[in-house]
Amino acid sequence: MSTEDEILSAAAVLLEREGAEAVTTRAVCQAAGVTAPTLYHHFGDKDGLLRAVVARGVAQFMMLKRANRQTRDPIADLRRGWDGWIAFAIERPNLFRLMVESTRRDPSSSQEAYAIMRAIVERLHQEQRLKTDVETAARTIWAASNGVLTLFMQGTSPKDIKPTSDILFDALMAKLVA
């Protein structure tokens, strides 16, 4: 593993274990076994390090999304993507929070995820199962999934998020798909 990867891994572990406040350059250097000048060489400062941790998290999440193989059932594919997004947030809550904050500043980081979801919605349209146009359906699904995650950001427990998520997804499909 490269020095840069060692530093990023140490920062990610600290982030999930103790929160963003714990990701200090001193703590990361100690955890990664490097000196401060080494960290600064690779990331510039703490903000640069956190941006790199978020970029790595987005890349890992997108790798998972891309690995989802298309099935013959676009609703099942949508559900798998929806559940994967929720599971990622629950499994890596502190990284997820930073990813959301980053996306608010730079929405382009979520474009590929939206495109993947929209392509599945397009399949429903091609099968003539969509009750509305593709863009409206895609934006609705996107907004609803992010709404569920807002509950998470506000401190709702994962055990309470899951049933809310299930009901919302089922309601969306009932309204959007014939």
C-alpha positions in Angstrom: 0.0 0.0 0.0 1.3 3.4 -0.9 2.0 6.1 1.7 -0.9 8.1 0.4 -3.2 5.1 0.8 -1.9 4.4 4.3 -2.7 8.0 5.3 -6.2 7.9 3.7 -6.9 4.6 5.3 -5.9 5.9 8.7 -8.0 9.0 8.3 -11.0 6.9 7.2 -10.7 4.7 10.3 -10.5 7.7 12.6 -13.4 9.3 10.8 -15.7 6.4 11.3 -14.5 5.5 14.8 -14.5 9.1 16.3 -16.0 11.5 13.8 -14.6 14.3 11.6 -13.4 16.3 14.6 -11.0 13.4 15.4 -9.3 13.6 12.0 -6.5 15.9 13.0 -3.3 15.9 11.1 -1.5 14.8 14.3 -3.9 11.9 14.9 -3.7 10.8 11.3 0.1 11.0 11.2 0.3 8.9 14.4 -2.2 6.3 13.1 -0.5 6.1 9.7 3.0 6.1 11.1 4.1 9.1 9.0 5.4 12.6 9.8 3.4 15.8 9.3 5.6 16.9 6.3 4.7 13.6 4.6 0.9 14.2 5.1 1.3 17.8 4.0 3.2 16.7 0.9 0.4 14.5 -0.2 -2.7 16.5 0.9 -1.6 20.0 1.7 -3.6 20.4 5.0 -6.4 18.8 6.9 -9.0 20.2 4.5 -7.1 18.6 1.6 -7.0 15.3 3.5 -10.7 15.4 4.2 -11.4 16.2 0.5 -9.3 13.2 -0.5 -11.1 10.9 2.1 -14.4 12.0 0.6 -13.2 11.5 -3.0 -12.0 8.1 -2.1 -15.4 7.3 -0.4 -17.3 8.5 -3.5 -15.1 6.3 -5.7 -15.7 3.3 -3.5 -19.5 3.9 -3.5 -19.5 4.4 -7.2 -17.5 1.1 -7.7 -20.3 -0.6 -5.7 -23.0 1.0 -7.9 -21.2 0.1 -11.1 -20.8 -3.5 -9.9 -24.6 -3.9 -9.6 -25.5 -5.9 -12.7 -28.7 -5.1 -14.6 -31.4 -7.7 -14.3 -34.5 -8.1 -16.3 -36.5 -6.3 -13.6 -35.9 -2.5 -13.5 -37.9 -2.1 -10.3 -35.6 -4.7 -8.6 -32.6 -2.8 -10.0 -34.0 0.5 -8.6 -34.6 -1.2 -5.2 -31.1 -2.6 -5.1 -29.6 0.8 -5.8 -31.9 2.5 -3.3 -31.1 0.0 -0.6 -27.4 0.1 -1.4 -27.4 3.9 -0.9 -29.2 3.6 2.4 -26.9 0.7 3.5 -23.7 2.7 2.6 -25.0 5.6 4.8 -25.7 3.4 7.7 -22.4 1.5 7.5 -20.2 4.5 7.0 -22.2 7.3 8.7 -19.4 9.8 9.2 -18.0 9.4 5.7 -21.6 9.7 4.4 -22.1 13.0 6.2 -19.0 14.4 4.6 -20.0 13.1 1.2 -23.4 14.9 1.5 -21.7 18.1 2.6 -19.3 17.8 -0.3 -22.2 17.2 -2.8 -24.0 20.3 -1.6 -20.8 22.3 -2.5 -20.2 20.4 -5.7 -23.2 18.6 -7.1 -21.2 17.1 -9.9 -19.9 14.4 -7.6 -23.3 12.8 -7.6 -23.9 13.0 -11.4 -22.9 9.5 -12.2 -25.1 8.0 -9.5 -28.0 10.0 -10.8 -27.2 8.8 -14.3 -27.2 5.2 -13.3 -30.6 5.6 -11.5 -32.0 7.5 -14.5 -31.0 4.8 -16.9 -33.0 2.3 -14.9 -36.0 4.7 -15.0 -35.5 5.0 -18.8 -35.9 1.2 -19.0 -39.3 1.4 -17.3 -40.3 4.1 -19.8 -39.1 1.8 -22.7 -41.3 -1.0 -21.2 -44.2 1.5 -21.2 -44.6 1.0 -17.5 -43.9 4.6 -16.3 -46.9 6.7 -15.4 -45.0 10.0 -16.0 -42.0 11.2 -18.0 -38.5 10.0 -17.3 -37.2 13.2 -15.8 -40.0 13.7 -13.4 -39.8 10.1 -12.2 -36.0 10.2 -11.8 -36.1 13.5 -9.9 -38.8 12.2 -7.7 -36.9 9.0 -6.8 -33.7 11.0 -6.3 -35.5 13.5 -4.0 -37.2 10.7 -2.0 -34.0 8.8 -1.4 -32.3 11.9 -0.3 -35.2 12.6 2.0 -34.8 9.3 3.7 -31.1 10.1 4.2 -32.1 13.5 5.7 -33.7 11.5 8.5 -30.3 9.8 8.9 -28.5 13.1 9.0 -30.9 14.4 11.7 -30.1 11.4 13.9 -32.9 8.9 13.2 -31.7 5.5 14.2 -30.9 3.0 11.4 -33.5 0.6 12.7 -36.1 3.4 12.2 -34.8 4.4 8.8 -35.3 1.0 7.2 -39.1 0.8 7.6 -39.5 4.4 6.5 -37.3 3.8 3.5 -39.3 0.6 2.6 -42.6 2.4 2.8 -41.4 5.4 0.8 -39.9 3.2 -2.0 -43.1 1.1 -2.3 -45.3 4.3 -2.4 -43.1 5.7 -5.1 -43.3 2.6 -7.2 -47.1 2.5 -6.8 -47.4 6.1 -7.9 -44.8 6.0 -10.7 -45.1 2.5 -12.3 -48.0 0.9 -13.9 
